[in-house]
Amino acid sequence: MGPAEAAPANRAELAALIEGLRPWAHERSMVNFISPDEGLTATALRAIYGAALYDRIADVKQKYDPSNMFRHNHTIVAL
C-alpha cells in the first residue's frame, strides 16, 4: 500500500517482519496472503491449495475462462 516510490522500502520492511515471525509460521500458506512478488510456480501453488482442490479449480478455469480473463496474483493452470 502507498505510493509506487515507497514500494521497495515497504517490501523490505515486510520481508523483515515475515522473517521475524518465521519461528511461529505454519508450513502451509493462505492463498489470500501470498504476494505476486513471491514468484510461486504452479507446482508450489498447487501444494498450497492441495492437489485435489487445485486440480478442480484448474478444470473449471480451463472450461469457463480459457483466455485467463479472471486472474489475480497467481494464475491457475492445468498441470
N, C-alpha and C positions, 0 to 999 in steps of 0.2 A: 504494500500500500504506500502511496505517496508519489512524489514526482519521479520521473524517469531518472534524473540525475542522482537520486538517493538510492536507487536500486542496488548498486554494488555494496554500499555500506550496510543496507538492510539485509542483504544476503549474508554478509559476513557476520553480522550480529545474530541472525537466525541460526547459522551454522554453529556458532559458539554456544548458543542456548541448547540446541539439539545435542551437541556433544556433551554438554554438562549434565543433561538428563539421561544420557545413554545407560547408566547403571540400572535405571528403572524401566527401561524400554522393553516392550514385548517383542517377540520375534516376528509377529505379523504386523502389518501396517493397515491403516484405514485408508481406503481409496480416496476419500474426500480430503485427506491431508497430505497427499503426495504432490509435490511440486513438479511442474513440467521441466524444471531445471535439473531434476534428478536423472533424466535421460534413461528411464527404465526401458528395457527391451520387452517385447511382447511376452517372452517366456517368464520374465520376472513379474510382470503384471498378472499373468495367469496364476502364478504362485500366490500372489496376494489375494486374488479373488477366490482362489480354489479352482481346481481343474474343471469340475462339473459346471459350476456357475459361469466361469469364463467361456467355456465351450458353448453353453446355452446362449449367452449374450452374443457371442460371435456369430452363431447361426441366425439369430433374429436380426442382427445388424446386417449380415450379408443379404438376407431376404428383403428387408424393408428399407435399407439405407446403403445400397451398393456403391453409391458415389461418395459416401462418407460426409454427407452434409452436416449431420449432427455429431459433433465431437467436442470434447473439452478436455484439456490437459493430456490425456493418454488415449490414443486411438485403439480400439479393439479390432484385432484382425484374426482371421481364422488361422490356426496353426496346423 
